[in-house]
Structure formats: structure tokens, C-alpha cells
Amino acid sequence: GLLMDSFRRLRNVDLGFAHDNVLVVELALAYGTEPIPDYLALVEQLSDGIQTLPGVAAATPAALPPFSGTSGLDTYVRGEGQDSPAESDLLANLVPAAPQYFHALRIPLLAGRGFTEHDRANTEPVVIVSHQAARRIWGTENPIGRRIRLGRSPDQPLRMVVGVTGDTRYRDYAEIRPTVYVPPRQFRNAGLVYMLVRTSVRQASLAADIRRLVQDAASGVYVP
């Protein structure tokens, strides 16, 4: 019927990333657990540890799993020096992305560079933008080295564009939306409560290894 026809069409849609063989691992805090002073350092440690497990090609912390719909973050975006009315500002997905994020999901980097461990709170604020976001803000001009502001507050820092990725349907099958990626260390409240793990082995056996690794890493953190 119509439902099956729609499903078949969706299977043929280019998502812009590869979700096959990606294990989604949720991280949770046990009830009554004290806040972890540097939670981001913990998830970076967990990501590094998971990447050492046999059968893991890449692992990255993430704020949301694929196809989260309206649960994601949005932000208004304006290029430096643009004086168009505020209502014309671009509304884009906002995605905290650790250095392994693009590799784990096989999101292609079209220009510039990806994030590195050197993109931290005490370094120049940087962003990576999707192809659609770059076209919407600067047309056919080269976006690398240009700067944007996230949100409409003048207190927000200008961030330099260091890379351009392919477009994705990460949050929703139905549409491609412009996306801006930020390094977690340069973004408050990144909310990285998932691990996305690209595997080459049976996910059931790997899940048990990841659960043990998480439980050993910090008291009160577990995989539901």
C-alpha cells in the first residue's frame, strides 16, 4: 500500500551519512549520583576507550541519535558584516561534533578541515558548516575563513568557518536542513549523552563490552 511505497522511497533517499553498522549507546546517570565536574572529559575518555575495542572503526560522543526529529538544537546564523533584517537570518541545525563525529557517520568533508583536539575553549572559536548552510549565507563565495555569529545576541562570539561538509538528513528523513557544527569544548551545555559507534562486528557482543567499559570508567554512569 501507500505506507510500504513511502518506506521504499525513503530507503532510496540519500541521507548524506551512513547509519548502517552504527551502534547507538545511551549514557545515563544513576539516580542520586552527584554531578560530574568535567563530564565532557569523561565522555572523551569513554570515546577513546571504546575506539580501542576490537571491531570498532570509530566512536564519537553525540547529543542526539539519528532521526531525532524536533528534539535537536536550532540556532539563527548570520555572516559577519551582513546587515539584512533579523527576520532573514538563517535558521540551522546546531550540532556539537567531536573530532571523530564525521568519520563515525561518514559525513563527507567537502572543503577545509575537520575538528581536532586543539579546538578548545581557550582557542579561536570555529565552526564547520554544511554545503546548504554555506550557499544560503554566502552564495557561491568560498566560506572558508569567513566568520558567523550563532544566535542574535551581540555577546555571542564570531566563529571562523574551517570546513564545509555534505548535506545530511540526520534529524529527519523528510528534508535536508542547513547545519552548523561546533566543537563540544567551545559550546556550553553540549549535552553529549550518546555514543555513536561504527562497528565491523556483531553489535550484540560489542554492546556488552561497551557496557562494562562505561561502568568501569565512572561511578554512577551506566548504559540503560
C-alpha positions in Angstrom: 0.0 0.0 0.0 0.9 3.7 0.3 2.8 3.1 3.5 5.1 0.5 2.0 5.6 2.6 -1.1 6.7 5.5 1.1 9.0 3.3 3.1 10.6 2.0 -0.1 11.2 5.6 -1.4 12.8 6.6 1.9 15.2 3.7 1.7 16.4 5.1 -1.6 16.9 8.6 -0.3 20.5 9.8 0.0 20.8 10.6 3.7 24.2 12.2 3.4 25.6 9.9 6.1 25.9 6.2 6.7 23.8 4.9 9.6 24.3 1.2 8.9 26.6 -0.6 11.3 26.4 2.3 13.8 25.6 1.3 17.3 23.8 4.0 19.4 24.7 3.8 23.0 22.9 5.9 25.6 24.7 7.2 28.7 22.8 7.7 31.9 23.5 8.8 35.5 22.1 6.7 38.3 19.6 8.4 40.5 21.2 10.3 43.3 24.6 10.5 41.5 26.5 13.7 42.2 27.1 15.9 39.1 30.4 15.0 37.4 32.7 18.1 37.5 34.1 17.6 33.9 31.5 15.4 32.2 33.0 16.3 28.8 36.4 14.9 29.8 34.6 11.7 30.9 32.8 11.2 27.5 36.1 12.0 25.7 37.8 9.3 27.8 34.9 6.8 27.1 35.1 7.6 23.3 38.8 6.9 23.3 38.3 3.7 25.3 35.6 2.4 23.0 37.8 3.0 20.0 40.3 0.5 21.3 37.8 -2.3 21.4 38.1 -5.0 18.7 35.7 -4.4 15.8 35.3 -0.6 16.4 36.1 1.6 13.4 35.2 4.9 15.1 33.4 6.2 18.1 32.1 9.7 18.9 30.0 11.3 21.6 26.8 12.9 20.3 23.9 14.9 21.7 21.3 13.0 19.7 21.0 9.8 17.7 20.0 9.9 14.0 16.4 10.8 13.1 15.6 12.6 16.3 13.2 15.0 14.6 12.3 18.1 16.6 14.5 17.1 19.5 17.6 18.7 18.1 19.1 22.1 18.7 18.4 25.1 16.3 20.2 28.4 16.0 19.9 31.6 13.9 23.0 32.2 11.9 24.3 35.4 10.4 27.5 36.1 8.4 29.9 38.7 9.7 29.2 42.1 8.1 25.8 41.2 6.8 23.2 43.9 7.6 20.0 42.2 6.4 16.9 42.3 8.6 17.0 39.9 11.6 14.0 38.0 10.2 16.0 36.9 7.2 18.7 35.2 9.4 19.2 31.6 8.6 17.7 29.0 11.0 20.0 26.0 11.1 20.6 22.8 12.9 23.2 23.2 15.6 25.3 20.1 16.3 28.1 19.6 18.8 30.6 17.4 16.9 33.7 15.8 18.4 36.7 15.2 16.1 35.6 11.6 15.2 31.9 12.6 14.5 32.2 13.0 10.8 34.3 9.8 10.4 31.9 7.7 12.5 28.9 8.8 10.4 30.9 9.0 7.1 29.7 12.6 6.5 32.0 13.8 3.7 34.2 16.9 4.3 34.0 18.9 1.0 36.4 21.7 1.9 38.7 22.8 4.7 39.4 20.7 7.8 37.5 18.8 10.5 37.7 19.5 14.2 40.7 18.4 16.2 41.5 18.0 19.9 43.1 21.5 19.7 39.7 23.2 19.2 39.1 24.0 22.8 37.7 26.7 25.0 40.9 28.7 25.0 41.4 28.7 21.2 39.8 30.6 18.4 36.0 29.8 18.1 35.5 27.7 15.0 32.6 26.1 13.1 32.0 23.7 10.3 29.0 24.4 8.0 27.1 22.2 5.7 27.1 22.9 2.0 23.5 24.2 2.1 24.3 26.5 5.0 27.3 27.9 3.1 25.2 28.5 0.0 22.4 30.2 2.0 24.8 32.6 3.7 27.4 33.4 1.1 26.1 32.1 -2.2 28.9 30.8 -4.4 31.6 32.5 -2.5 34.2 30.5 -0.6 33.1 30.2 3.1 36.4 29.1 4.5 38.0 31.7 6.7 34.7 33.7 7.0 33.0 34.2 10.3 29.5 33.8 11.6 27.6 34.5 14.8 25.3 31.9 16.3 22.1 33.4 17.7 21.0 37.0 17.7 22.8 38.2 20.8 25.8 40.6 20.1 27.5 38.9 23.1 27.9 35.7 21.1 31.5 35.4 19.7 32.2 35.4 16.0 33.3 31.9 14.9 35.5 31.1 11.9 34.4 28.6 9.3 37.2 26.0 9.0 35.3 23.3 7.0 32.3 22.5 4.8 30.5 19.2 4.9 28.0 17.5 2.6 24.3 18.0 3.4 22.5 15.4 5.6 19.0 14.3 6.6 20.3 13.5 10.1 17.4 14.7 12.1 14.6 13.9 9.7 14.2 11.8 6.6 11.8 14.4 5.1 14.2 17.3 4.5 17.8 18.5 4.3 18.3 21.4 6.6 21.3 23.7 6.8 23.6 22.6 9.6 26.3 24.3 11.7 28.7 22.1 13.7 30.6 23.3 16.8 33.4 21.6 18.8 32.0 20.5 22.2 34.8 22.2 24.1 33.6 25.6 22.6 30.0 25.1 23.3 28.3 25.2 26.7 25.8 22.5 27.6 26.7 20.3 24.7 24.6 17.5 26.2 26.6 14.6 24.9 24.6 11.7 26.3 25.1 9.2 23.4 27.9 7.4 21.9 27.8 6.6 18.2 30.0 3.6 17.4 30.8 2.4 13.9 31.3 -1.4 14.1 32.5 -4.2 11.9 31.4 -7.0 14.3 28.0 -8.2 15.8 26.6 -5.3 17.7 25.2 -7.5 20.5 28.6 -8.8 21.5 30.2 -5.3 21.3 27.4 -3.7 23.4 28.3 -5.9 26.4 31.9 -4.8 26.1 30.9 -1.1 25.9 28.6 -1.5 28.9 31.4 -2.9 31.0 33.8 -0.2 29.9 31.3 2.5 30.9 30.6 1.0 34.3 34.4 0.8 35.0 35.0 4.4 33.9 32.9 6.3 36.5 30.7 5.5 39.4 27.1 6.2 38.7 27.3 6.3 34.9 25.8 3.3 33.1 24.2 2.2 29.8 20.5 1.6 30.3 
